Amino acid sequence: MTETDTGWQQRLASLITTLVDAGDLRSKEWIEAFTATPRHVFTPQVTLTTGQGYRQISGADPAEADEWLSMVYSDDSLVTQDKPHAAGHTLPGGQPLRVPTSSSTMPSLMARMLEALDVHDGQRVLEIGTGTGYNAALLSHCLGEANVVSIDLDPGLVEKAQQRLASLGYHPTLIAGDGATGAVEHGPYDRIIATAAVPEIPLSWIEQLAPGGKILANLRGDLAGGTLCLLAKDGLDDEVIGPILPIGGHFMWLRPEPDDPHRPHEHASAPQRGTISRTTTRVDPTGIPVDDEGFRFLLQLQLHGTRSLHLGPAFDPNIRDERKAVIVTAADGSHAEAFARPELDGTYQITQSGPRRLWDTVEATRSLFDDLNQPTPDKFGVVANDSTQFVWFGNDDNWHRWPLPLV
Ligand SMILES: C[S@@+](CC[C@H](N)C(=O)[O-])C[C@H]1O[C@@H](n2cnc3c(N)ncnc32)[C@H](O)[C@@H]1O
């Protein structure tokens, strides 16, 4: 008997206890599905990022089997496939940076999503992003294989997932194709669960949803990514509406090319910065909550195409040296730096360049954030139909709206 044969049941039981104790896994159906589904069957080899670079850990190597099983039955997401970063970035050790192109989602997040999906016997589910096939196995256990359709862009992944699912006796419908177009030939669906992130809801998903159906998807931008929304189609119209959930969840992008880990917008190089304008402000830049998920989400809505926001060193031409600054950049080449140290008159230096004055919007967003009582993303919701898509905040009497997509 190998380490795998003997060691996994106990580890799986302990993982399930952790998920139940944390409240991630609640219902009898999903506890049974997780109990019946060995994750290691779907993750025979995983990639670990270390200080030095990357390490493959395989269950087939007896010397690594124990470490591999510990990883597989931990509450971690596991990278199962990756590709080099297109911009050629490197790790601190000099090794090329790699971007995951498939992974097995963190079990606690999968559990929270499956619970939120609110499935009932006899319902049909479309999963976008088959990946390892693990989630398709859980869905097949709960709903029956005939009710599960799963699509992945990468035919190699689909083939492997099919073999793994078959080894456990499951034969859901698996498709190699672009999940952005859905799978109309097997619809309509009562539920669509996307395990790859989108900057807006593809219209095909809305059209392929049965009346009363729901879409659970990670709506992602470049500043804030952990926003899962649950959108319901109430009538016959092609419209879905619903809240952003209080459960965070971060996925890799739904991408158009199997071998390219990026979405097209990530390839676009920012144009020249042009003339730099210098102004001052009385708003202390260090008071901008650059790491607050709610603020980042709101700023992303206010400033379409924002690529980054952080506190870090920036070159100040006045003193010809680096100083701490809040730095914000956008895809159109706009760029702003707000230096953190006050001048003698109590003001702070701002430099801005490119087509938009980003800092002005950062300041305005800071005020709006406070006016709205510093909302977390789950205080917002989404509407999507065949003519418009937007994020809303508030209620019918008093509301704000911002157009999608987020990038
Ligand atoms: C986080 S993984 C999915 C995890 C999977 N549900 C599991 O249980 O292992 C995301 C998957 O989305 C897939 N993906 C990315 N873009 C896609 C697209 N346009 N259409 C379908 N799948 C896509 C990736 O190939 C990857 O396997």
The ligand as an SDF file (V2000), in Angstrom:
LIG
                    3D

 27 29  0  0  0  0  0  0  0  0999 V2000
   -9.3500   28.3240  -11.4180 C   0  0  0  0  0  0  0  0  0  0  0  0
   -9.3210   27.2670  -12.7880 S   0  0  0  0  0  0  0  0  0  0  0  0
  -10.8200   26.3510  -12.5960 C   0  0  0  0  0  0  0  0  0  0  0  0
  -10.8090   25.3780  -11.4820 C   0  0  0  0  0  0  0  0  0  0  0  0
  -11.7590   24.2300  -11.7050 C   0  0  0  0  0  0  0  0  0  0  0  0
  -13.1420   24.6200  -11.5880 N   0  0  0  0  0  0  0  0  0  0  0  0
  -11.4150   23.0580  -10.8230 C   0  0  0  0  0  0  0  0  0  0  0  0
  -12.2870   22.5840  -10.0790 O   0  0  0  0  0  0  0  0  0  0  0  0
  -10.2790   22.6030  -10.8770 O   0  0  0  0  0  0  0  0  0  0  0  0
   -9.7970   28.3330  -14.1210 C   0  0  0  0  0  0  0  0  0  0  0  0
   -9.9550   27.6060  -15.4320 C   0  0  0  0  0  0  0  0  0  0  0  0
  -10.5690   28.4970  -16.3460 O   0  0  0  0  0  0  0  0  0  0  0  0
  -10.1100   28.1290  -17.6180 C   0  0  0  0  0  0  0  0  0  0  0  0
  -10.3960   29.2030  -18.5820 N   0  0  0  0  0  0  0  0  0  0  0  0
   -9.7320   30.3690  -18.7730 C   0  0  0  0  0  0  0  0  0  0  0  0
  -10.2780   31.0580  -19.7950 N   0  0  0  0  0  0  0  0  0  0  0  0
  -11.3120   30.2990  -20.2500 C   0  0  0  0  0  0  0  0  0  0  0  0
  -12.2600   30.4750  -21.2900 C   0  0  0  0  0  0  0  0  0  0  0  0
  -12.2680   31.5440  -22.0790 N   0  0  0  0  0  0  0  0  0  0  0  0
  -13.1930   29.5130  -21.4460 N   0  0  0  0  0  0  0  0  0  0  0  0
  -13.2240   28.4000  -20.6570 C   0  0  0  0  0  0  0  0  0  0  0  0
  -12.3340   28.1940  -19.6660 N   0  0  0  0  0  0  0  0  0  0  0  0
  -11.3920   29.1200  -19.4690 C   0  0  0  0  0  0  0  0  0  0  0  0
   -8.6310   27.8660  -17.4060 C   0  0  0  0  0  0  0  0  0  0  0  0
   -8.0800   27.0860  -18.4550 O   0  0  0  0  0  0  0  0  0  0  0  0
   -8.6410   27.1880  -16.0620 C   0  0  0  0  0  0  0  0  0  0  0  0
   -8.6020   25.8010  -16.1870 O   0  0  0  0  0  0  0  0  0  0  0  0
  1  2  1  0
  2  3  1  0
  2 10  1  0
  3  4  1  0
  4  5  1  0
  5  6  1  0
  5  7  1  0
  7  8  2  0
  7  9  1  0
 10 11  1  0
 11 12  1  0
 11 26  1  0
 12 13  1  0
 13 14  1  0
 13 24  1  0
 14 15  1  0
 14 23  1  0
 15 16  2  0
 16 17  1  0
 17 18  1  0
 17 23  2  0
 18 19  1  0
 18 20  2  0
 20 21  1  0
 21 22  2  0
 22 23  1  0
 24 25  1  0
 24 26  1  0
 26 27  1  0
M  CHG  2   2   1   9  -1
M  END
$$$$
